[in-house]
Amino acid sequence: MTRFLLIFCVFICLAPLCHAQLPLLKKGYADSVTQVLQKETNDSIKAKLNFILLYCNLDDSAKADHHLMEGRRYGQKYPLMLAQSYAHEGYLYFNKDISRSEVAYLKVDSILQKDTSKNGYLVRSNAWQNYAVLQQVKDDDATFVDIVLNKAIPLAKLSGDSVLLGSEYTNVALAFTNTEQYDKAEEYFNDAIAILKSASKEHSRLLIAYYRAGENKINLGKYEEAKIILDTMAVLLAPYPETELYAGYYLVEGLYHHKMKQYDSALISYDKGITSAAGVNGKYRIDELELLKTETLIEQKSFAKAKELLSRLSKDESLMETNLNRLKIYGGLAASNAGLNNFQQAHIWLKKHSELNDSLHQTRLKKDINALEVRYKNAESQKEIMALKAKNEQAALSSKNAWLLTTLLATACIFLLVVIIFALLYYRSQKKLAARKLQEIEQQKQLDVAKAMLDGEESERRRLARDLHDGLGGMLAGVKMNLSGTANTTQDEKLFQIIHQLDNSVSELRRIARNMMPESLLNFGLETALKDMCELNFAPGLAIRFQSLGVQPDLPEKTQIIIYRIAQELLANAIKHSGANEIMLQCSQNENIFYLAIEDNGKGFDPKAAGGKGLGWDNIRNRIEFLKGKIEVDSVPGEGTTINIELNVSE
C-alpha cells in the first residue's frame, strides 16, 4: 500500500512537470522516485519515472539527458509516451539549442497526428505552445500569435483540459502586451485567470497568469488593481518558499514600487527576484529583472551604477540577440551617460538606439508584407488544388458515362445529356460563387491592410510623441537646468541667450509631440481636440473658426483619431496652399453619420486639374474609405474652396 501511494504522489507531480513544466516543489522528489524506479518492472511506469528524474536534474545536463534517453527507450512501444519524450527533449534544450528544441516539438505533432484521444490533443497543444514561445524568443510575435490561436488553443479545447486552455489564453495576452496593446491583453488575462482559478489545484500556471496580468495592470496605470494581484500572489506562494515563481512576484512588486517612486524599495524587490530566479527560465527572468533595475537606477539618478550594470548586460551575447533588449540597453546607456555629463557617449548610444529603432520599424513592415504575400500564395495554391480535383472528378464521371454508353445506348445518351447539362449549370454556379468569394476576400484583404496601416501609423505617432516628450524633452530640460545653474553663477550673457534658444527648442519639441498625438483628444474627446487644433493654428492675418453640432462623446477612440487626422490634413492644406485669411471648420453628427466640412476664402483651384494627388490627399482618402465615407470637393480658381465629407461611424 505504501508503494502504491508513493507512485500516486509521483504521478501527481508528473502532471505539472509534463504540462506546466514549472513545478512549485522539486526538492525531495529525486530520492523517492529513484527508489520506486529501482523496484519497478512496468516499462510504461519506468518511462514516466525517468521523465520525472529528468526535471529533478535540470541543473545537471548529463543526468537529465541520460534520463531522457532512458525514458524514451522504455516508452518506445507507446506512441503517446514516445511523443512525450520529444516534448521533454524540447523543454530540456529550450535555452541551450533552439533549433533542436523546435525539431523536437514538431516531432511530437507528427507522431500524434492520428491520435484522437484527449491526452494526445493535450500533448500536441503543449508542444505547439512551447514551439510558439520559441518563435517569440526569435522576435517573431506574429508567428507566435498565429500558432497559439490556430494550433495550440484548438487542440487544448479538443483535449478538454481547461488548465491548458487557461495557459494558452495567458500566452495570447502576453503577445498583446509585447505589442503594447494592453487593453486587449487585459481581456485575455481575465479569461485565463477565471479559467485557472476554477480548474486546478496546481497553482504554477495561475501564478504565471497573475504575475503577467499584474505587469499589464501597471502598464495600464491601474496600480490599485496591481496591488490586489500582488496580495493574491503572496497568499498562493506562501506554502512554497523555495519556488522560482517568486521571481515573478518580486518583478511586479518592483514595478509597483517604481511607479510609486519608491525607488529604494523597487531595487530591493528586483534583487530578491534575481535571487529567486531559477529553473529553465531563470536566465530570461534575471535578464528581465536587471533591465528593469537599470530603469529604476536612472530614475533614482544613480547614473554610475546604472551605467555599470548596463555595460555588463551589453556584453551578454544571448541577451543582446533580442532587438527589444538592445533597444532598452542603448537607451539606458544614453540616459546614464547624459546624467554623468558624458554627452559625447550619450550621443553615440542615442544614435545607436535611433538607428536600431528605425531598422526594426522597417523590418516589421517588410515582415508583415511578406506574411500577407505568403498567405495570398497559399490561398492561390489551394484554389489550384481544388480546381484540379474537380477536373479529375469530372473526367472520372465522363469515363463512367462512356462505359454505360456501350451497354445502355439510348438510356445512356439521355443520362449523359442530363449529366452534361447539370455539370454545366453546376460549373457556372460554382464559377460565379468562386468569383464572388474572391471579390469578397480581396475587399476584406484591402480593408485589413488599410486597418493595419492606420493602426501602425497611429501606434508610431504615439511612440514618437511619447519619446519626443518624455525622452528628448526630458533630456533638453535637464540640459537647460544645468546651463541655468552655470549662467546664474557666471552671469554669462551668452549663456542666457543659449538658454532662451533652448527654451524655444523645448517649446517647439512639445508642440510637435502634441500635434502627433494631442492629449486633448485622448483626455477630452474629439470636439475639444478639434477646437484646440483650430486655436493652435490661429495666426495674425488668419482667422480660423470652429463650429460643431451634435457630436457624440462616446465615439470609439480609433474613430475619433481617424476623424481628427482627416481634419488635421484638411486644415494644414488650407493654411499652406489656399492663401486664405478666413477658414471655417464644421462638424456634426446624425446618429451613425458624421459630417465634416472645411471652407476657406482663398485662391481656390481646379479639382480636375489637381486630381487629388499627393501624400496628404492619399492619407485623407484612405481614412475616408476605411470609415466607408465619401468626399466632395467644390473649388473654383479665385473663389475659395469648400470640402464636404460624410463618414460612417457605426461600430
C-alpha positions as CSV (number, residue, x, y, z in Angstrom):
1,M,0.0,0.0,0.0
2,T,2.9,2.4,0.8
3,R,4.4,1.8,-2.6
4,F,1.1,2.5,-4.4
5,L,0.7,5.8,-2.5
6,L,4.3,6.8,-3.4
7,I,3.7,6.1,-7.1
8,F,0.4,8.0,-6.9
9,C,2.2,11.1,-5.4
10,V,4.8,10.8,-8.1
11,F,2.2,10.8,-10.8
12,I,0.5,13.9,-9.2
13,C,3.8,15.7,-9.5
14,L,4.3,14.4,-13.1
15,A,1.3,16.5,-14.3
16,P,2.8,19.9,-13.8
17,L,6.1,18.6,-15.0
18,C,4.8,17.4,-18.3
19,H,2.2,20.1,-18.8
20,A,3.1,23.3,-16.9
21,Q,6.8,22.3,-16.6
22,L,7.0,24.7,-13.7
23,P,6.6,22.6,-10.5
24,L,6.2,24.6,-7.3
25,L,8.2,21.9,-5.4
26,K,11.1,19.9,-6.8
27,K,13.3,19.1,-3.9
28,G,12.8,15.8,-2.2
29,Y,11.4,14.0,-5.3
30,A,14.6,12.5,-6.7
31,D,15.4,10.1,-3.9
32,S,11.9,8.8,-3.6
33,V,11.4,8.4,-7.4
34,T,14.8,6.6,-7.7
35,Q,13.7,4.1,-5.1
36,V,10.5,3.4,-6.9
37,L,12.3,3.1,-10.3
38,Q,14.7,0.5,-9.0
39,K,11.9,-1.8,-8.0
40,E,9.5,-1.1,-10.9
41,T,9.1,-3.6,-13.7
42,N,6.5,-2.0,-15.9
43,D,8.1,-0.2,-18.9
44,S,5.4,2.5,-19.1
45,I,5.8,3.5,-15.4
46,K,9.6,3.3,-15.7
47,A,9.5,5.7,-18.6
48,K,7.4,8.2,-16.6
49,L,9.7,7.9,-13.6
50,N,12.7,8.7,-15.8
51,F,10.9,11.8,-17.1
52,I,10.3,13.0,-13.6
53,L,14.0,12.5,-12.7
54,L,14.9,14.5,-15.9
55,Y,13.2,17.5,-14.3
56,C,14.7,16.9,-10.9
57,N,18.2,17.1,-12.6
58,L,17.7,20.0,-14.9
59,D,20.9,21.6,-13.4
60,D,22.9,18.5,-14.4
61,S,22.8,18.3,-18.2
62,A,24.4,14.8,-18.3
63,K,21.9,13.3,-15.8
64,A,19.0,15.0,-17.5
65,D,20.0,13.7,-20.9
66,H,20.5,10.2,-19.5
67,H,17.0,10.1,-18.0
68,L,15.5,11.5,-21.3
69,M,17.1,8.6,-23.3
70,E,16.1,6.0,-20.7
71,G,12.5,7.3,-20.7
72,R,12.4,7.2,-24.5
73,R,13.8,3.6,-24.5
74,Y,11.2,2.3,-22.1
75,G,8.3,4.3,-23.8
76,Q,9.3,3.3,-27.4
77,K,6.3,0.9,-27.7
78,Y,3.7,3.6,-26.7
79,P,3.2,6.4,-29.3
80,L,1.8,8.8,-26.7
81,M,4.8,8.3,-24.4
82,L,7.3,8.4,-27.3
83,A,5.8,11.8,-28.3
84,Q,6.1,13.0,-24.7
85,S,9.7,12.1,-24.7
86,Y,10.3,14.5,-27.6
87,A,8.2,17.1,-25.7
88,H,10.6,16.7,-22.7
89,E,13.6,17.0,-25.1
90,G,12.2,20.2,-26.5
91,Y,11.9,21.6,-23.0
92,L,15.4,20.3,-21.9
93,Y,17.0,22.1,-24.9
94,F,14.8,25.2,-24.8
95,N,17.6,27.6,-23.7
96,K,20.5,25.5,-25.0
97,D,19.7,24.7,-28.6
98,I,16.6,26.4,-30.1
99,S,16.9,24.5,-33.4
100,R,17.0,21.1,-31.6
101,S,14.1,22.2,-29.4
102,E,12.0,23.2,-32.4
103,V,12.6,19.9,-34.2
104,A,11.6,18.0,-31.0
105,Y,8.3,19.9,-30.7
106,L,7.4,19.4,-34.3
107,K,8.3,15.6,-33.9
108,V,5.6,15.5,-31.1
109,D,2.9,16.7,-33.5
110,S,4.0,14.4,-36.3
111,I,3.9,11.3,-34.0
112,L,0.4,12.1,-32.7
113,Q,-1.3,13.2,-36.0
114,K,-3.7,10.2,-35.9
115,D,-4.2,10.2,-32.2
116,T,-7.7,11.5,-31.4
117,S,-7.6,10.9,-27.7
118,K,-7.8,13.7,-25.2
119,N,-4.3,13.0,-23.9
120,G,-3.0,13.1,-27.5
121,Y,-4.6,16.5,-28.1
122,L,-3.2,17.8,-24.8
123,V,0.4,16.8,-25.5
124,R,0.2,18.3,-29.0
125,S,-1.2,21.5,-27.7
126,N,1.6,21.8,-25.1
127,A,4.2,21.1,-27.9
128,W,2.7,23.8,-30.1
129,Q,2.6,26.3,-27.2
130,N,6.3,25.8,-26.4
131,Y,7.2,25.9,-30.1
132,A,5.3,29.3,-30.4
133,V,7.3,30.6,-27.4
134,L,10.5,29.8,-29.3
135,Q,9.3,31.9,-32.2
136,Q,8.6,34.8,-29.8
137,V,12.2,34.4,-28.4
138,K,13.3,35.0,-32.1
139,D,11.3,38.3,-32.1
140,D,8.5,36.8,-34.3
141,D,5.4,37.8,-32.4
142,A,3.2,37.4,-35.5
143,T,4.0,33.7,-35.8
144,F,3.7,33.3,-32.1
145,V,0.1,34.6,-32.1
146,D,-0.8,32.6,-35.2
147,I,0.5,29.3,-33.7
148,V,-1.2,29.8,-30.4
149,L,-4.6,30.9,-31.9
150,N,-4.7,28.4,-34.7
151,K,-2.8,25.4,-33.3
152,A,-2.4,25.3,-29.5
153,I,-5.9,26.7,-28.5
154,P,-8.0,24.5,-30.8
155,L,-6.0,21.4,-29.6
156,A,-6.4,22.5,-26.0
157,K,-10.2,22.7,-26.5
158,L,-10.3,19.2,-28.0
159,S,-8.3,17.9,-25.0
160,G,-10.9,19.2,-22.6
161,D,-8.1,20.4,-20.3
162,S,-9.2,23.8,-19.0
163,V,-5.9,24.4,-17.2
164,L,-4.0,24.1,-20.5
165,L,-6.6,26.4,-22.2
166,G,-6.2,29.0,-19.5
167,S,-2.4,28.9,-20.1
168,E,-2.9,29.4,-23.8
169,Y,-5.0,32.5,-23.1
170,T,-2.2,33.7,-21.0
171,N,0.2,33.3,-23.9
172,V,-2.1,35.3,-26.3
173,A,-2.4,38.0,-23.6
174,L,1.5,38.2,-23.4
175,A,1.7,38.7,-27.2
176,F,-0.6,41.7,-27.0
177,T,1.4,43.0,-24.0
178,N,4.6,42.8,-26.1
179,T,3.0,44.9,-28.8
180,E,1.7,47.4,-26.2
181,Q,-2.0,46.5,-26.8
182,Y,-2.6,46.4,-23.0
183,D,-6.4,46.7,-23.2
184,K,-6.7,43.6,-25.4
185,A,-4.1,41.8,-23.2
186,E,-6.3,42.6,-20.1
187,E,-9.3,40.8,-21.7
188,Y,-7.3,37.6,-22.3
189,F,-5.6,37.8,-18.8
190,N,-9.1,38.0,-17.2
191,D,-10.3,34.9,-19.2
192,A,-7.1,33.0,-18.3
193,I,-7.3,33.7,-14.6
194,A,-11.1,32.9,-14.4
195,I,-10.4,29.5,-16.1
196,L,-7.3,28.7,-14.0
197,K,-8.8,29.7,-10.6
198,S,-11.7,27.2,-11.0
199,A,-9.8,24.5,-12.9
200,S,-6.8,23.4,-10.9
201,K,-5.3,23.0,-7.5
202,E,-1.8,23.2,-9.1
203,H,-1.1,26.9,-8.9
204,S,2.0,27.3,-11.2
205,R,0.1,28.3,-14.3
206,L,-2.3,30.5,-12.3
207,L,0.6,32.3,-10.6
208,I,2.2,32.9,-14.1
209,A,-1.1,34.4,-15.3
210,Y,-1.3,36.6,-12.2
211,Y,2.3,37.8,-12.5
212,R,1.9,38.8,-16.1
213,A,-1.5,40.3,-15.5
214,G,-0.1,42.4,-12.7
215,E,2.6,43.7,-15.0
216,N,-0.1,44.6,-17.6
217,K,-2.1,46.4,-14.9
218,I,0.9,48.6,-14.2
219,N,1.3,49.3,-17.9
220,L,-2.3,50.4,-17.9
221,G,-1.8,52.6,-14.9
222,K,-4.2,50.5,-12.7
223,Y,-1.9,50.5,-9.7
224,E,-4.5,49.6,-7.1
225,E,-5.6,46.6,-9.1
226,A,-1.9,45.6,-9.4
227,K,-1.6,45.8,-5.6
228,I,-4.6,43.4,-5.2
229,I,-2.9,40.9,-7.6
230,L,0.3,41.1,-5.6
231,D,-1.6,40.3,-2.4
232,T,-3.3,37.3,-4.0
233,M,0.0,36.0,-5.3
234,A,1.5,36.3,-1.8
235,V,-1.2,34.0,-0.4
236,L,-0.7,31.4,-3.2
237,L,3.1,31.5,-2.9
238,A,3.2,31.2,0.9
239,P,3.3,27.4,1.0
240,Y,6.2,27.2,-1.4
241,P,9.0,29.4,0.0
242,E,11.7,28.0,-2.4
243,T,9.8,28.1,-5.7
244,E,11.4,30.1,-8.6
245,L,7.9,31.7,-9.2
246,Y,8.8,34.2,-6.5
247,A,10.9,35.9,-9.2
248,G,7.7,36.9,-11.0
249,Y,6.1,38.2,-7.8
250,Y,9.1,40.4,-7.0
251,L,9.2,41.7,-10.6
252,V,5.6,43.0,-10.3
253,E,6.3,44.3,-6.8
254,G,9.4,46.2,-8.1
255,L,7.4,47.7,-10.9
256,Y,4.7,48.8,-8.5
257,H,7.3,50.5,-6.2
258,H,8.9,52.1,-9.2
259,K,5.6,53.7,-10.3
260,M,5.0,54.9,-6.8
261,K,8.5,56.5,-6.9
262,Q,9.7,54.3,-4.1
263,Y,12.9,53.6,-5.8
264,D,14.9,52.0,-2.9
265,S,12.0,49.5,-2.3
266,A,11.9,48.8,-6.0
267,L,15.6,47.9,-6.1
268,I,15.2,45.6,-3.1
269,S,12.3,43.8,-4.8
270,Y,14.3,43.4,-8.0
271,D,17.3,42.0,-6.1
272,K,15.0,39.5,-4.3
273,G,13.6,38.4,-7.7
274,I,17.1,37.9,-9.1
275,T,18.0,35.7,-6.1
276,S,14.7,33.7,-6.5
277,A,15.1,33.1,-10.3
278,A,16.0,29.6,-11.2
279,G,15.0,26.7,-13.5
280,V,14.9,26.7,-17.3
281,N,13.6,30.3,-17.5
282,G,15.9,31.6,-14.8
283,K,18.3,33.3,-17.2
284,Y,15.5,35.1,-19.0
285,R,13.9,36.2,-15.7
286,I,17.2,37.5,-14.3
287,D,17.9,39.5,-17.6
288,E,14.4,41.0,-17.4
289,L,14.8,42.0,-13.7
290,E,18.2,43.5,-14.3
291,L,16.9,45.6,-17.2
292,L,14.1,46.9,-15.0
293,K,16.7,47.6,-12.3
294,T,18.6,49.9,-14.6
295,E,15.5,51.9,-15.3
296,T,15.0,52.4,-11.5
297,L,18.6,53.4,-11.0
298,I,18.3,56.0,-13.7
299,E,15.1,57.4,-12.2
300,Q,17.0,57.4,-8.8
301,K,19.8,59.4,-10.5
302,S,22.3,56.6,-9.6
303,F,23.7,57.0,-13.1
304,A,27.1,55.4,-12.4
305,K,25.5,52.2,-11.0
306,A,23.1,52.1,-13.9
307,K,25.9,52.6,-16.4
308,E,28.0,49.8,-14.8
309,L,25.1,47.4,-14.9
310,L,24.1,48.3,-18.5
311,S,27.7,47.9,-19.6
312,R,27.8,44.4,-18.2
313,L,24.5,43.5,-19.8
314,S,25.6,44.8,-23.1
315,K,28.4,42.1,-23.1
316,D,25.9,39.3,-22.7
317,E,25.6,37.9,-26.2
318,S,22.4,35.9,-25.6
319,L,20.7,38.9,-24.1
320,M,21.8,41.2,-27.0
321,E,20.4,38.8,-29.6
322,T,16.9,40.2,-28.9
323,N,16.2,43.6,-30.6
324,L,14.0,44.8,-27.8
325,N,16.7,44.2,-25.2
326,R,19.3,46.0,-27.3
327,L,16.9,49.0,-27.6
328,K,16.5,49.2,-23.8
329,I,20.2,48.9,-23.2
330,Y,21.1,51.5,-25.8
331,G,18.5,53.9,-24.4
332,G,19.7,53.3,-20.8
333,L,23.3,53.9,-21.7
334,A,22.4,57.1,-23.4
335,A,20.4,58.3,-20.4
336,S,23.0,57.2,-17.8
337,N,25.9,58.9,-19.8
338,A,23.8,62.0,-20.1
339,G,23.2,62.0,-16.4
340,L,27.0,61.7,-15.8
341,N,27.6,64.7,-18.3
342,N,29.3,62.3,-20.8
343,F,27.4,63.9,-23.6
344,Q,29.6,62.6,-26.3
345,Q,29.0,59.0,-25.2
346,A,25.3,59.8,-24.7
347,H,25.1,61.0,-28.3
348,I,26.7,57.8,-29.6
349,W,24.3,55.5,-27.7
350,L,21.3,57.6,-28.6
351,K,22.3,57.4,-32.3
352,K,22.6,53.6,-32.0
353,H,19.1,53.5,-30.3
354,S,17.6,55.6,-33.1
355,E,19.2,53.5,-35.9
356,L,18.0,50.2,-34.4
357,N,14.5,51.6,-33.7
358,D,14.2,52.7,-37.4
359,S,15.6,49.4,-38.6
360,L,13.1,47.5,-36.5
361,H,10.2,49.5,-37.9
362,Q,11.3,48.7,-41.5
363,T,11.9,45.1,-40.7
364,R,8.5,44.6,-39.1
365,L,6.8,46.4,-42.0
366,K,8.6,44.0,-44.5
367,K,7.7,41.0,-42.4
368,D,4.0,42.0,-42.4
369,I,4.0,42.5,-46.1
370,N,5.8,39.1,-46.7
371,A,3.3,37.4,-44.4
372,L,0.4,38.8,-46.5
373,E,2.1,37.6,-49.7
374,V,2.7,34.1,-48.3
375,R,-1.0,33.9,-47.2
376,Y,-2.1,35.0,-50.6
377,K,0.1,32.5,-52.4
378,N,-1.2,29.7,-50.1
379,A,-4.7,30.7,-50.9
380,E,-4.0,30.6,-54.7
381,S,-2.3,27.2,-54.4
382,Q,-5.3,25.8,-52.6
383,K,-7.6,27.1,-55.3
384,E,-5.5,25.3,-58.0
385,I,-5.7,22.1,-56.0
386,M,-9.4,22.3,-55.7
387,A,-9.8,23.1,-59.4
388,L,-7.6,20.1,-60.3
389,K,-9.6,17.8,-58.0
390,A,-12.9,19.0,-59.6
391,K,-11.4,18.3,-63.1
392,N,-10.3,14.8,-62.1
393,E,-13.7,14.0,-60.7
394,Q,-15.4,15.3,-63.9
395,A,-13.0,13.1,-66.0
396,A,-13.9,10.0,-64.0
397,L,-17.6,10.8,-64.4
398,S,-17.2,11.1,-68.2
399,S,-15.3,7.8,-68.3
400,K,-18.1,6.1,-66.5
401,N,-20.7,7.6,-68.8
402,A,-18.7,6.3,-71.8
403,W,-18.8,2.8,-70.4
404,L,-22.6,3.0,-69.8
405,L,-23.0,4.3,-73.4
406,T,-21.7,1.0,-74.8
407,T,-24.2,-1.1,-72.8
408,L,-27.3,1.0,-72.5
409,L,-27.3,3.1,-75.7
410,A,-30.4,5.3,-75.6
411,T,-30.7,5.3,-71.8
412,A,-27.1,6.2,-71.5
413,C,-27.4,9.0,-74.1
414,I,-30.3,10.6,-72.1
415,F,-28.4,10.1,-68.9
416,L,-25.3,11.7,-70.4
417,L,-27.2,14.6,-71.7
418,V,-28.7,15.2,-68.2
419,V,-25.3,14.9,-66.6
420,I,-23.7,17.4,-69.0
421,I,-26.5,19.9,-68.5
422,F,-26.3,19.5,-64.8
423,A,-22.5,19.7,-64.8
424,L,-22.6,22.9,-66.9
425,L,-25.1,24.6,-64.6
426,Y,-23.2,23.4,-61.6
427,Y,-19.9,24.7,-63.1
428,R,-21.4,28.1,-63.9
429,S,-22.9,28.5,-60.5
430,Q,-19.6,27.5,-58.8
431,K,-17.7,29.8,-61.1
432,K,-19.9,32.7,-60.1
433,L,-19.8,31.8,-56.5
434,A,-16.0,31.5,-56.6
435,A,-15.7,34.9,-58.3
436,R,-18.0,36.4,-55.7
437,K,-16.0,34.9,-52.8
438,L,-12.7,36.0,-54.4
439,Q,-14.0,39.6,-54.7
440,E,-15.1,39.5,-51.0
441,I,-11.7,38.1,-50.0
442,E,-9.9,40.9,-51.9
443,Q,-12.1,43.6,-50.4
444,Q,-11.6,42.2,-46.9
445,K,-7.9,42.0,-47.6
446,Q,-7.7,45.6,-48.7
447,L,-9.7,46.6,-45.6
448,D,-7.3,44.6,-43.3
449,V,-4.3,46.1,-45.0
450,A,-5.7,49.7,-44.6
451,K,-6.6,49.0,-41.0
452,A,-3.1,47.6,-40.3
453,M,-1.5,50.7,-41.9
454,L,-3.7,53.1,-39.9
455,D,-3.1,51.2,-36.7
456,G,0.6,51.1,-37.4
457,E,0.7,54.9,-38.2
458,E,-1.2,55.8,-35.0
459,S,1.0,53.5,-32.9
460,E,4.1,55.0,-34.4
461,R,2.8,58.6,-33.8
462,R,2.0,57.7,-30.1
463,R,5.5,56.2,-29.7
464,L,7.3,59.1,-31.3
465,A,5.2,61.6,-29.4
466,R,6.0,59.8,-26.1
467,D,9.7,59.5,-27.0
468,L,9.9,63.2,-28.0
469,H,8.0,64.5,-25.0
470,D,9.3,62.1,-22.3
471,G,12.7,61.2,-23.7
472,L,14.3,64.0,-25.7
473,G,12.2,66.7,-24.0
474,G,13.3,65.5,-20.6
475,M,16.9,65.5,-21.7
476,L,16.7,69.0,-23.1
477,A,15.0,70.2,-19.8
478,G,17.9,68.6,-17.9
479,V,20.4,70.4,-20.1
480,K,18.6,73.7,-19.5
481,M,18.7,73.3,-15.7
482,N,22.4,72.6,-15.8
483,L,23.0,75.7,-18.1
484,S,20.8,77.8,-15.9
485,G,22.8,77.0,-12.8
486,T,26.0,77.8,-14.6
487,A,24.6,81.0,-16.0
488,N,23.4,82.2,-12.6
489,T,26.8,81.6,-11.2
490,T,28.9,83.2,-14.0
491,Q,26.3,85.8,-15.2
492,D,27.4,85.0,-18.7
493,E,25.0,86.8,-21.1
494,K,25.9,84.4,-23.9
495,L,24.7,81.5,-21.8
496,F,21.4,83.3,-21.1
497,Q,20.9,83.6,-24.9
498,I,21.6,79.9,-25.3
499,I,19.1,79.1,-22.5
500,H,16.5,81.2,-24.3
501,Q,17.1,79.4,-27.5
502,L,16.9,76.1,-25.6
503,D,13.5,77.2,-24.2
504,N,12.2,77.8,-27.7
505,S,13.5,74.4,-28.8
506,V,11.8,72.6,-25.9
507,S,8.5,74.5,-26.7
508,E,8.8,73.6,-30.4
509,L,9.5,69.9,-29.4
510,R,6.5,69.7,-27.2
511,R,4.3,71.4,-29.9
512,I,5.4,68.8,-32.4
513,A,4.7,66.0,-29.8
514,R,1.2,67.4,-29.1
515,N,0.5,67.7,-32.8
516,M,1.5,64.0,-33.4
517,M,-0.9,62.7,-30.6
518,P,-2.8,65.6,-28.9
519,E,-3.5,65.0,-25.2
520,S,-6.9,66.8,-25.5
521,L,-8.1,64.1,-27.9
522,L,-7.2,61.3,-25.5
523,N,-8.4,63.1,-22.4
524,F,-11.4,65.2,-23.5
525,G,-12.6,63.8,-26.8
526,L,-12.8,64.8,-30.5
527,E,-14.8,68.0,-30.2
528,T,-12.4,69.6,-27.7
529,A,-9.4,68.4,-29.7
530,L,-10.7,69.9,-33.0
531,K,-11.4,73.2,-31.2
532,D,-7.9,73.2,-29.7
533,M,-6.3,72.4,-33.1
534,C,-8.1,75.5,-34.7
535,E,-6.9,77.7,-31.8
536,L,-3.3,76.5,-32.0
537,N,-3.2,77.3,-35.7
538,F,-4.5,80.8,-35.3
539,A,-2.1,83.4,-36.7
540,P,-2.0,87.2,-37.4
541,G,-3.9,87.7,-40.6
542,L,-5.7,84.3,-40.5
543,A,-9.0,83.8,-38.7
544,I,-10.0,80.1,-38.0
545,R,-13.5,79.5,-36.8
546,F,-14.8,76.1,-35.5
547,Q,-18.4,75.0,-35.2
548,S,-19.8,71.7,-34.0
549,L,-23.3,70.3,-33.6
550,G,-24.5,67.0,-32.1
551,V,-21.1,65.3,-31.8
552,Q,-21.4,62.2,-29.6
553,P,-18.8,62.0,-26.9
554,D,-18.9,58.1,-26.9
555,L,-17.4,57.6,-30.3
556,P,-14.7,54.8,-30.3
557,E,-11.3,56.2,-29.7
558,K,-9.9,54.8,-33.0
559,T,-12.8,56.5,-35.0
560,Q,-12.1,59.8,-33.2
561,I,-8.4,59.6,-34.1
562,I,-9.2,58.9,-37.8
563,I,-11.6,61.9,-38.0
564,Y,-9.1,64.1,-36.2
565,R,-6.3,63.1,-38.7
566,I,-8.7,63.9,-41.6
567,A,-9.4,67.4,-40.2
568,Q,-5.8,67.9,-39.4
569,E,-4.7,67.2,-43.0
570,L,-7.5,69.4,-44.4
571,L,-6.7,72.3,-42.2
572,A,-3.0,72.0,-42.9
573,N,-3.7,72.0,-46.7
574,A,-5.9,75.1,-46.4
575,I,-3.3,77.0,-44.3
576,K,-0.4,76.0,-46.6
577,H,-1.9,76.4,-50.0
578,S,-5.1,78.5,-50.0
579,G,-3.7,81.9,-49.1
580,A,-7.0,82.5,-47.2
581,N,-7.5,84.9,-44.4
582,E,-10.6,83.1,-43.1
583,I,-11.1,79.4,-42.6
584,M,-14.1,77.7,-41.1
585,L,-14.1,74.0,-39.8
586,Q,-17.5,72.5,-39.1
587,C,-18.5,69.0,-37.8
588,S,-21.8,67.5,-36.9
589,Q,-23.3,64.0,-36.3
590,N,-26.7,62.5,-37.1
591,E,-26.8,59.0,-35.4
592,N,-24.2,56.9,-37.2
593,I,-23.3,59.5,-39.9
594,F,-20.6,62.1,-39.1
595,Y,-20.3,65.2,-41.3
596,L,-17.0,67.2,-41.6
597,A,-16.7,70.4,-43.7
598,I,-14.0,73.0,-44.2
599,E,-14.4,76.2,-46.1
600,D,-11.9,79.0,-47.0
601,N,-11.9,82.3,-48.9
602,G,-8.5,81.6,-50.6
603,K,-7.4,81.4,-54.2
604,G,-9.1,78.1,-54.9
605,F,-8.0,75.5,-57.5
606,D,-9.3,73.3,-60.3
607,P,-10.1,69.9,-58.7
608,K,-9.9,68.1,-62.0
609,A,-6.5,69.5,-62.9
610,A,-5.2,68.8,-59.4
611,G,-6.6,65.3,-59.4
612,G,-6.2,64.9,-55.6
613,K,-2.6,63.9,-55.9
614,G,-0.1,64.0,-53.1
615,L,0.6,62.1,-49.9
616,G,-1.8,64.3,-47.9
617,W,-4.7,63.6,-50.2
618,D,-3.9,59.8,-50.2
619,N,-3.9,59.8,-46.4
620,I,-7.3,61.6,-46.4
621,R,-8.9,59.3,-48.9
622,N,-7.5,56.1,-47.2
623,R,-9.1,57.2,-43.9
624,I,-12.4,58.1,-45.6
625,E,-12.5,54.7,-47.3
626,F,-11.8,53.0,-44.0
627,L,-14.9,54.6,-42.5
628,K,-16.9,53.8,-45.6
629,G,-17.3,57.5,-46.3
630,K,-17.3,59.9,-49.3
631,I,-15.8,63.3,-50.1
632,E,-17.0,66.2,-52.3
633,V,-14.6,69.0,-53.3
634,D,-16.1,72.3,-54.6
635,S,-13.5,74.8,-55.7
636,V,-13.1,77.4,-58.4
637,P,-9.9,79.4,-59.0
638,G,-10.2,82.8,-57.3
639,E,-13.4,81.8,-55.4
640,G,-12.2,79.8,-52.5
641,T,-12.7,76.1,-51.6
642,T,-15.3,74.0,-49.8
643,I,-14.8,70.4,-48.9
644,N,-17.6,68.2,-47.5
645,I,-17.0,64.8,-46.1
646,E,-19.6,62.2,-44.9
647,L,-18.4,59.3,-42.7
648,N,-20.0,56.2,-41.3
649,V,-19.1,55.9,-37.6
650,S,-21.1,52.9,-36.6
651,E,-19.0,50.3,-34.7
